[in-house]
Amino acid sequence: MSTIRIKSDKIIVGESLFDGYLYIDGDKITELSKEEKEASVCYDYTGKYVSPGFIETHTHGAGGHAFINSTVEDVIEGCNCHFEHGVTTILPTVTSGPFPNMKAGALNIVEAIKSGKAKPNVLGAHMEGPYLSLKQCGAQCPDFITPPVKEDYVPFIEEYGEYVARWTYAPENDENGEFTKYLVDHNVIPSAGHSDAIYDEMKPSIANGCKLITHLYSSCSTITRLQGFRRLGVIEAAYLNDDIYVEIIADGRHLPIDLIKMIIKIKGTDKVMLVTDSLEIACTDIKEGVMSGTEFIVEEGVCRLKDRSAFAGSIATADRLIRVIAFDCGFSIPTAVKMMTEVPAKILKINKGTLEAGKDADIIVFDDDINVSDIFVNGKKEK
């Protein structure tokens, strides 16, 4: 094995910057040091940020390549588009459809993993549906929304569970938290989303291990009133429970800047994860067209319905999320990076997300404007 030495005055360690050297041996970081030591290969990135690689846990595609109703090659190329923007670990997302179609989409992800052709680490599929709320289905097709169907998910998880990283579902349709418990027992992360649950309906899922909310404020319930009495929703459940993590679409469009700041103020930087939730048209110059039978137009940094009545989805990339959190919301760059590296790594329980001895050497380099120039995956320079 060859030892790599990386020098920079902006090595991101937690929410601070370290001035010195980072050493890699094989696929692991061996140490950070002020001392310059012998190495086989040396890189000097003085003036640039050296960061953990971004971890993208919710994306539907990029570069014109969708992760559903597509091919294995589409999965690989879509992941590789996100790689160019600093993503070193990714969870391609499968949207709601007939369960056989969703299964086929997940199997394409399995084959993409086995091929070894994707540049980032493809950790597994994120199943978003079909066990969602009809009232909160958002851009998901309502024709395929159902309560959890044991005859579908059990054989699927039994056979392919090692390739399924997380599953978004509506807790109010999960009787007694049975689906939640099954996911936890099979090492799949349950995530409450596209949900119209009141807090009492959230409690069984939380008790059975649901500790993540899918795109907070997007397609989820808040305080409602029944005969004058107020009832808390998904959003309030997230705020009340300190051990619940939330993901946010931090493109500066799905959530206004002040709302992003409020979420982070309440939940703290340890419990907020940034995601793009990007459509297949991310990383393209496409300005209008039709997706899944719906006309859309791209303007003001977001994809909207043609009549401009609502958003149709995100076109963000990971580097843009960091710009929004740092430049628009006013957090430091290391803090912004933490929410796209350390936090998702903790949720996923993977040996990534921070630059410290023993961690996987997934490392990116970018300038003051978050333009990514160099990328290492598992200790190997890929860009």
C-alpha positions in Angstrom: 0.0 0.0 0.0 1.1 3.5 -0.7 0.8 6.3 1.8 -0.8 9.6 0.8 -0.1 12.9 2.4 -2.5 15.8 2.0 -1.5 19.3 3.1 -4.0 22.2 3.7 -4.7 25.0 6.0 -8.4 24.3 5.7 -8.9 20.7 6.7 -12.4 20.4 8.0 -12.4 18.6 11.4 -15.9 18.8 13.0 -17.0 22.4 12.9 -13.5 23.7 12.8 -10.5 24.0 10.5 -7.2 22.3 11.0 -3.9 23.5 9.5 -1.6 20.6 8.8 -1.4 17.2 7.1 -3.8 14.3 6.6 -2.4 10.9 6.0 -4.0 8.0 4.2 -2.8 4.4 4.1 -4.8 2.1 1.8 -8.5 3.0 2.1 -8.3 4.5 5.6 -7.3 7.8 7.2 -4.4 7.1 9.5 -3.8 10.4 11.2 -4.0 14.2 11.1 -0.8 15.8 12.2 1.1 19.1 12.3 4.2 17.1 11.3 5.3 16.6 7.7 6.1 12.9 7.3 7.3 10.8 4.5 4.7 9.6 2.0 4.5 7.9 -1.4 2.2 10.5 -2.9 1.8 14.1 -1.8 -0.9 16.7 -2.5 -0.7 20.4 -1.5 -4.2 21.9 -1.3 -3.2 25.0 0.6 -5.9 27.6 0.3 -8.6 25.0 -0.4 -10.9 23.1 1.9 -10.2 19.4 2.5 -13.5 17.9 3.5 -15.2 14.6 4.1 -17.0 13.4 1.0 -20.7 14.4 0.8 -23.2 11.7 1.7 -26.4 12.0 -0.4 -29.3 10.0 1.1 -32.2 11.2 -1.0 -32.1 11.7 -4.8 -34.2 10.5 -7.7 -31.5 11.0 -10.4 -29.3 13.5 -12.2 -27.8 14.2 -15.6 -31.0 13.1 -17.4 -30.8 9.7 -15.7 -33.7 8.6 -13.4 -33.4 5.9 -10.7 -36.9 4.5 -11.4 -38.3 3.0 -14.7 -34.7 3.1 -16.0 -31.7 0.9 -16.5 -28.7 -0.2 -14.5 -26.6 2.2 -16.7 -29.0 5.1 -15.7 -28.4 4.4 -12.1 -24.6 4.4 -12.6 -24.6 7.5 -14.7 -27.0 9.4 -12.3 -24.7 8.5 -9.4 -21.7 9.6 -11.3 -23.3 13.0 -12.0 -23.7 13.5 -8.2 -20.1 12.4 -7.8 -18.9 15.4 -9.8 -20.4 17.6 -7.2 -18.7 16.0 -4.3 -20.9 13.0 -3.4 -18.8 10.0 -2.4 -21.7 8.0 -0.9 -25.2 7.8 -2.3 -28.6 6.3 -1.8 -30.5 6.3 -5.1 -34.2 6.7 -4.3 -37.0 4.6 -5.7 -40.4 6.4 -5.9 -43.9 5.0 -5.5 -45.3 2.7 -8.3 -46.7 -0.8 -8.7 -44.6 -2.8 -6.2 -43.1 -5.0 -9.0 -41.8 -1.8 -10.7 -40.3 -0.5 -7.4 -38.7 -3.9 -6.9 -37.2 -3.7 -10.5 -35.9 -0.2 -9.7 -34.2 -1.5 -6.5 -32.7 -4.5 -8.4 -31.2 -2.0 -10.9 -29.5 -0.4 -7.9 -28.3 -3.8 -6.7 -26.8 -4.5 -10.2 -25.2 -1.0 -10.2 -23.6 -1.8 -6.8 -22.3 -5.2 -8.1 -21.0 -3.7 -11.3 -18.5 -1.5 -9.5 -18.9 1.1 -12.2 -20.3 3.9 -10.1 -17.7 6.3 -8.8 -19.3 7.0 -5.4 -20.1 4.3 -2.9 -23.6 3.2 -3.7 -24.8 2.1 -0.2 -28.2 0.8 -1.1 -31.7 1.9 -2.2 -33.9 4.4 -0.5 -37.5 3.2 -1.0 -39.8 6.2 -0.9 -43.2 4.6 -0.9 -45.6 3.2 -1.8 -46.7 3.1 1.9 -47.5 6.8 2.1 -50.4 9.2 2.8 -52.8 10.0 0.0 -53.3 13.4 1.5 -49.5 14.1 1.6 -48.3 12.2 -1.4 -46.9 15.4 -3.1 -45.4 14.5 -6.5 -45.8 10.8 -5.8 -48.5 9.1 -7.9 -51.6 8.6 -5.8 -52.7 5.6 -7.8 -50.1 3.4 -6.2 -50.3 4.6 -2.6 -51.2 1.8 -0.1 -50.8 0.8 3.5 -47.9 -1.6 4.2 -48.4 -4.9 2.3 -46.7 -7.6 4.2 -46.9 -10.0 1.3 -44.8 -7.5 -0.7 -42.2 -6.1 1.7 -41.4 -9.3 3.6 -40.1 -11.4 0.7 -38.4 -8.4 -0.8 -36.5 -7.6 2.4 -35.8 -11.2 3.0 -34.0 -11.5 -0.4 -32.6 -8.1 -0.9 -32.6 -6.4 2.5 -28.8 -5.9 2.5 -29.2 -3.6 -0.5 -32.0 -1.5 1.1 -30.7 1.3 3.3 -33.8 3.2 4.2 -37.6 3.2 3.7 -39.9 6.3 3.8 -43.4 5.6 4.8 -46.4 7.2 6.6 -46.6 6.0 10.2 -50.4 6.5 10.5 -50.9 3.6 8.1 -48.5 1.3 10.0 -50.7 -0.5 12.5 -49.0 -0.9 15.9 -45.7 0.0 14.3 -45.4 -3.5 12.8 -43.7 -2.3 9.6 -41.3 0.0 11.5 -40.3 -2.9 13.8 -39.7 -5.2 10.8 -37.4 -2.6 9.1 -35.4 -2.0 12.3 -35.1 -5.8 12.9 -33.7 -6.1 9.3 -31.3 -3.1 9.6 -33.3 -0.9 7.3 -33.7 2.7 8.5 -37.4 3.7 8.9 -38.1 7.3 7.9 -41.4 9.0 8.4 -42.4 11.0 5.4 -45.3 11.9 3.1 -47.3 11.5 6.2 -50.5 13.2 7.6 -50.0 11.6 11.0 -51.0 13.3 14.2 -48.6 12.9 17.1 -50.5 10.0 18.7 -50.1 8.1 15.4 -46.4 8.8 15.3 -45.8 7.4 18.8 -45.9 3.7 17.9 -43.4 4.2 15.1 -41.1 6.2 17.3 -41.4 3.6 20.1 -40.4 0.9 17.5 -37.3 2.7 16.2 -38.3 5.4 13.7 -35.8 8.2 14.3 -35.7 10.1 11.0 -38.2 12.4 9.2 -38.1 12.6 5.4 -37.8 16.2 4.0 -39.3 18.1 7.0 -42.0 20.6 6.1 -42.4 19.0 2.6 -45.4 16.7 2.5 -45.9 16.2 6.2 -48.4 17.3 8.8 -48.4 20.0 11.3 -50.8 21.3 14.0 -54.5 20.8 13.1 -57.7 21.2 15.0 -60.5 18.8 15.7 -63.6 20.3 17.2 -61.4 23.1 18.5 -58.8 20.9 20.1 -55.3 21.2 18.6 -53.4 18.1 17.6 -49.7 18.0 16.9 -48.3 16.6 13.6 -45.1 15.1 12.2 -43.3 18.4 12.4 -44.0 18.8 16.1 -43.1 15.2 16.8 -39.7 15.9 15.3 -39.2 18.9 17.6 -40.5 17.2 20.7 -38.2 14.2 20.4 -34.5 15.0 20.8 -33.3 11.7 19.3 -35.2 12.2 16.0 -33.1 13.4 13.0 -34.6 15.5 10.2 -33.6 15.8 6.6 -34.3 19.1 4.8 -34.2 19.9 1.1 -31.7 22.8 1.5 -31.9 24.2 -2.0 -33.1 27.6 -0.8 -36.4 27.1 -2.6 -38.3 24.3 -1.0 -37.8 25.9 2.4 -37.2 29.7 2.8 -33.9 30.7 4.4 -35.5 31.8 7.7 -37.3 28.4 8.0 -34.0 26.5 7.4 -32.4 28.7 10.2 -35.3 28.0 12.5 -35.1 24.2 12.0 -31.4 24.2 12.7 -31.8 26.4 15.7 -34.4 24.0 17.2 -32.9 20.7 16.2 -29.2 21.6 16.3 -26.5 20.8 13.8 -26.2 17.3 15.2 -29.7 16.3 14.1 -30.2 18.0 10.7 -29.3 16.2 7.4 -29.1 18.0 4.1 -30.5 16.3 1.0 -31.1 17.4 -2.6 -34.2 15.2 -3.4 -33.1 16.0 -6.9 -35.0 15.0 -10.1 -33.3 13.4 -13.1 -33.0 16.8 -14.7 -30.5 18.0 -12.1 -27.1 18.6 -13.7 -28.7 19.3 -17.1 -29.7 22.5 -19.1 -33.3 21.3 -19.5 -35.7 24.1 -18.9 -39.1 22.6 -19.6 -40.7 19.3 -20.6 -42.8 16.4 -19.3 -41.9 14.0 -16.5 -44.3 11.1 -15.6 -47.0 12.7 -17.7 -46.7 16.1 -15.9 -45.6 19.3 -17.7 -42.8 21.2 -15.9 -40.7 24.4 -16.2 -37.4 25.1 -14.6 -36.9 28.7 -13.3 -35.5 30.5 -10.2 -33.4 27.4 -9.3 -36.3 25.0 -8.9 -38.5 22.7 -11.1 -42.2 23.9 -11.1 -45.4 22.7 -12.6 -46.0 24.4 -15.9 -48.9 26.5 -14.4 -46.5 27.5 -11.6 -49.0 26.4 -9.0 -46.5 24.2 -7.1 -43.0 22.8 -7.2 -42.4 19.7 -9.2 -39.1 18.9 -7.6 -35.5 19.9 -6.9 -32.7 20.4 -9.3 -30.1 20.9 -6.6 -26.7 19.2 -6.3 -24.8 18.7 -3.0 -22.4 21.6 -3.5 -25.4 24.0 -3.8 -26.7 22.8 -0.5 -23.5 23.8 1.2 -23.6 27.2 -0.5 -27.2 27.8 0.8 -26.4 26.8 4.4 -23.1 28.8 4.4 -23.7 31.8 2.2 -27.5 32.4 2.6 -28.1 31.1 6.1 -24.9 32.3 7.6 -23.4 29.2 9.1 -19.8 28.3 8.7 -18.6 26.1 5.9 -17.5 23.4 8.3 -20.9 23.4 10.0 -22.7 23.2 6.6 -20.4 20.3 5.6 -21.1 18.5 8.9 -24.8 18.3 8.0 -24.0 16.6 4.7 -21.3 14.3 6.0 -21.1 13.5 9.8 -24.8 13.6 10.4 -25.9 11.2 7.6 -23.0 8.9 8.5 -24.3 8.6 12.0 -27.8 7.9 10.8 -26.5 5.2 8.4 -24.0 3.9 10.9 -21.2 3.9 8.5 -17.5 4.5 9.0 -17.5 7.7 7.0 -18.4 11.4 7.4 -15.4 12.8 9.4 -11.7 13.2 8.8 -10.1 11.2 11.6 -7.9 8.2 12.1 -9.6 4.9 11.2 -12.3 6.4 9.1 -12.8 5.5 5.4 -10.8 7.9 3.2 -13.6 9.5 1.3 -12.3 13.0 0.8 -13.1 16.0 -1.4 -11.4 19.3 -2.1 -13.2 22.5 -2.9 -12.5 26.2 -3.1 -14.2 29.2 -1.3 -17.1 29.0 -3.7 -17.6 25.2 -3.1 -16.4 24.3 -6.5 -15.2 20.7 -6.2 -11.8 20.0 -7.8 -10.5 16.7 -6.4 -12.2 13.6 -5.0 -10.8 10.5 -3.2 -13.0 7.5 -2.7 -11.8 4.7 -0.3 -8.3 6.3 -0.4 -8.1 6.3 -4.2 -8.0 9.6 -6.2 -10.9 9.4 -8.6 -10.9 13.0 -9.8 
